Amino acid sequence: MAEAVVLVSGAGGGIGGAAARRFAAGGWRVVATDLSPDVLEPRLVAGALAIAGDLRSVAECRRIVGEAVAAGGRLDCLVNAAGLWTEGPADETREEDFDRVLGVNVKGLYFLSSAAIPHLERTEGSIVNLSSDAGLQGNTGAAVYCASKGAVSNLTRALALELAPRGVRVNAVCPADVDTPMLRYQAETFGGGDPEGYRRRLLDGYPQKQRARFLRADEVAELIFFLAQPSAAAITGANLSIDFGLSAGI
Ligand SMILES: NC(=O)c1ccc[n+]([C@@H]2O[C@H](COP(=O)([O-])OP(=O)(O)OC[C@H]3O[C@@H](n4cnc5c(N)ncnc54)[C@H](O)[C@@H]3O)[C@@H](O)[C@H]2O)c1
């Protein structure tokens, strides 16, 4: 069989970068996409093809998938790991922040998936979306991000049903806080000048209390990689939590 090919969005980021490394270690050919070559370069795995592009444009989503398939000759998995965070009181939300976050987290993910479908059908491949615990429950003060991840979790279910007869599986992983550039951005931008305090408050909400820690990106990548395997053939339409029980209840 020809080498399986994965397209990873947000591959210049923490989880996308770790996913790219996991697939490469598993013998897959990796096509990595992110906003710019500068963002992609530091995390590029050996032998990977890099394609820069802005997922907020539907035309760009189509171009990225087209170039990935042209280079790889096939597409077996799409990992949608590009994403943005915002938070703040809902009565102060700026239209541009709403559009930016929904534009990447929902629209970009949706149209990258849409463009990939015919190619995934040929290989009986799969899509793995990055949702969040915030896709399964509300996070106080993060209504815009929750709106975006709730959309990801439910479009995952709808796409899984639609594509099942065509042999394509669609799943989402729902991590709690992962130690990545996004988490650093959150703490620095919204921590009121006390990023450590922000991080501490997040961990205080975990069932483990004093023993709580942030996820590592490679732990999330392992679950993503598992979902792309033939051994996960019975799993589609799932939102799999990897969150130390954060979304299990109170
Ligand atoms: N870090 C966490 O705590 C956490 C928890 C749960 C879910 N997630 C989700 O996992 C995914 C990956 O998060 P991460 O922590 O690796 O974040 P990250 O900030 O490290 O990486 C995200 C990447 O997305 C890229 N991106 C942003 N806008 C883009 C655009 N318009 N076009 C193309 N690429 C764009 C960024 O350049 C960045 O490299 C996101 O969807 C995030 O919401 C993260």
The ligand as an SDF file (V2000), in Angstrom:
LIG
                    3D

 44 48  0  0  0  0  0  0  0  0999 V2000
   -4.3900   24.4320   24.4070 N   0  0  0  0  0  0  0  0  0  0  0  0
   -5.5200   24.0880   24.9930 C   0  0  0  0  0  0  0  0  0  0  0  0
   -5.6480   24.2180   26.2340 O   0  0  0  0  0  0  0  0  0  0  0  0
   -6.6560   23.4930   24.1990 C   0  0  0  0  0  0  0  0  0  0  0  0
   -7.6500   22.8050   24.9080 C   0  0  0  0  0  0  0  0  0  0  0  0
   -8.7200   22.2570   24.1920 C   0  0  0  0  0  0  0  0  0  0  0  0
   -8.7980   22.4260   22.8200 C   0  0  0  0  0  0  0  0  0  0  0  0
   -7.8200   23.1170   22.1630 N   0  0  0  0  0  0  0  0  0  0  0  0
   -7.9540   23.2810   20.7120 C   0  0  0  0  0  0  0  0  0  0  0  0
   -6.9270   22.5500   20.0790 O   0  0  0  0  0  0  0  0  0  0  0  0
   -6.5630   23.2150   18.8530 C   0  0  0  0  0  0  0  0  0  0  0  0
   -5.0640   23.4540   18.8670 C   0  0  0  0  0  0  0  0  0  0  0  0
   -4.7600   24.2950   19.9760 O   0  0  0  0  0  0  0  0  0  0  0  0
   -3.2570   24.6110   20.4500 P   0  0  0  0  0  0  0  0  0  0  0  0
   -3.3010   24.6570   21.9090 O   0  0  0  0  0  0  0  0  0  0  0  0
   -2.3150   23.7200   19.7330 O   0  0  0  0  0  0  0  0  0  0  0  0
   -3.1350   26.1130   19.9290 O   0  0  0  0  0  0  0  0  0  0  0  0
   -1.8780   26.8610   19.2800 P   0  0  0  0  0  0  0  0  0  0  0  0
   -2.1900   28.3230   19.4220 O   0  0  0  0  0  0  0  0  0  0  0  0
   -0.6220   26.3290   19.8200 O   0  0  0  0  0  0  0  0  0  0  0  0
   -1.9800   26.4320   17.7390 O   0  0  0  0  0  0  0  0  0  0  0  0
   -3.0500   26.8240   16.9250 C   0  0  0  0  0  0  0  0  0  0  0  0
   -2.5170   27.0990   15.5350 C   0  0  0  0  0  0  0  0  0  0  0  0
   -3.6170   27.5350   14.6980 O   0  0  0  0  0  0  0  0  0  0  0  0
   -3.0780   28.4430   13.7820 C   0  0  0  0  0  0  0  0  0  0  0  0
   -4.0800   29.3270   13.2010 N   0  0  0  0  0  0  0  0  0  0  0  0
   -4.7360   30.3370   13.8290 C   0  0  0  0  0  0  0  0  0  0  0  0
   -5.4880   31.0070   12.9590 N   0  0  0  0  0  0  0  0  0  0  0  0
   -5.3050   30.4310   11.7480 C   0  0  0  0  0  0  0  0  0  0  0  0
   -5.7960   30.7030   10.4440 C   0  0  0  0  0  0  0  0  0  0  0  0
   -6.6290   31.7360   10.2130 N   0  0  0  0  0  0  0  0  0  0  0  0
   -5.4100   29.9040    9.4240 N   0  0  0  0  0  0  0  0  0  0  0  0
   -4.5400   28.8860    9.6550 C   0  0  0  0  0  0  0  0  0  0  0  0
   -4.0310   28.5810   10.8570 N   0  0  0  0  0  0  0  0  0  0  0  0
   -4.4110   29.3570   11.8880 C   0  0  0  0  0  0  0  0  0  0  0  0
   -2.0790   29.2630   14.6140 C   0  0  0  0  0  0  0  0  0  0  0  0
   -1.1400   29.9420   13.7840 O   0  0  0  0  0  0  0  0  0  0  0  0
   -1.4630   28.2130   15.5080 C   0  0  0  0  0  0  0  0  0  0  0  0
   -0.2260   27.7180   15.0130 O   0  0  0  0  0  0  0  0  0  0  0  0
   -7.4150   24.4800   18.7950 C   0  0  0  0  0  0  0  0  0  0  0  0
   -8.5690   24.2410   18.0260 O   0  0  0  0  0  0  0  0  0  0  0  0
   -7.7940   24.7020   20.2400 C   0  0  0  0  0  0  0  0  0  0  0  0
   -8.9950   25.4530   20.3470 O   0  0  0  0  0  0  0  0  0  0  0  0
   -6.7460   23.6450   22.8270 C   0  0  0  0  0  0  0  0  0  0  0  0
  1  2  1  0
  2  3  2  0
  2  4  1  0
  4  5  1  0
  4 44  2  0
  5  6  2  0
  6  7  1  0
  7  8  2  0
  8  9  1  0
  8 44  1  0
  9 10  1  0
  9 42  1  0
 10 11  1  0
 11 12  1  0
 11 40  1  0
 12 13  1  0
 13 14  1  0
 14 15  2  0
 14 16  1  0
 14 17  1  0
 17 18  1  0
 18 19  2  0
 18 20  1  0
 18 21  1  0
 21 22  1  0
 22 23  1  0
 23 24  1  0
 23 38  1  0
 24 25  1  0
 25 26  1  0
 25 36  1  0
 26 27  1  0
 26 35  1  0
 27 28  2  0
 28 29  1  0
 29 30  1  0
 29 35  2  0
 30 31  1  0
 30 32  2  0
 32 33  1  0
 33 34  2  0
 34 35  1  0
 36 37  1  0
 36 38  1  0
 38 39  1  0
 40 41  1  0
 40 42  1  0
 42 43  1  0
M  CHG  2   8   1  16  -1
M  END
$$$$
